[in-house]
Amino acid sequence: MSSAAQPPRIFVAVDRPSRAEAELDLARLGTHGYAVKLGLEFFVAQGPDGVRQVAGARPLFLDLKLHDIPNTVAGGVRSASACAPLFLTIHASGGPGMMRAAAKAAAEAGAKRPALLGITVLTSLDDADLDAIGQRGPTADQAERLAVLAREAGLDGVVCSPHEIARLRKACGPGFKLVVPGIRPAWADAGDQKRIMTPAEAVALGADHLVIGRPITQAEDPKTALARILAEIGA
Ligand code: C5P
């Protein structure tokens, strides 16, 4: 399940600021059976060279959550494509024009074309936060509105909470990728995640990919934790 045509089901979130720490996390996991997710904490500190070095030959999810005017985001997508990520995130709330420009820039990357995922409503925001910034809630309605806009603009999928999977699958159809964080195996600590679901439950509801960090990276034996999760979802 780890060829470019069939990306891995599990994206391991490596939330570290240093190359040494990130490399240590990944060395303990081996090279196969997962994609590595690197986000702002790592990218801002280590840049594209650090991303390429740490990801190595592993499939990469570059979680940069780009949000700006269409021309700038298109440029960001072009620059990020040099890291050859399989997946790259942009904010769907940047609007249809921004998402279309990003999709066009991604397509121009040819064989290195990243799949673009829209961020809908951050799970750190609740209905009161949406009201405060002038967005129409409830959050689940806004997430669906943005996911449909993302699909219409040519994005490949969205990142969503496990509790939105069924609704977004229905609204966006079978080919649209749903990438889901907030995952906790029954045997792992919840940590600061509140609205959690197990890997098997999320996949049964229709998640295409799961983003999992600490239950794997902080496990006593990360490789066994990953293998256990893969077995649980039948991957
Ligand atoms: O360690 P844990 O499994 O909670 O890591 C989850 C990863 O998914 C982190 O990189 C976190 O930033 C990311 N994420 C999330 N919730 C979202 C979007 C992204 O936990 N709504």
Boltz pocket constraint, residues with backbone or C-beta under 6 A from the ligand:
constraints:
  - pocket:
      binder: B
      contacts: [[A, 13], [A, 14], [A, 15], [A, 39], [A, 121], [A, 122], [A, 123], [A, 124], [A, 159], [A, 161], [A, 181], [A, 182], [A, 183], [A, 190], [A, 191], [A, 193], [A, 211], [A, 212], [A, 213], [A, 214], [A, 215]]
      max_distance: 6.0
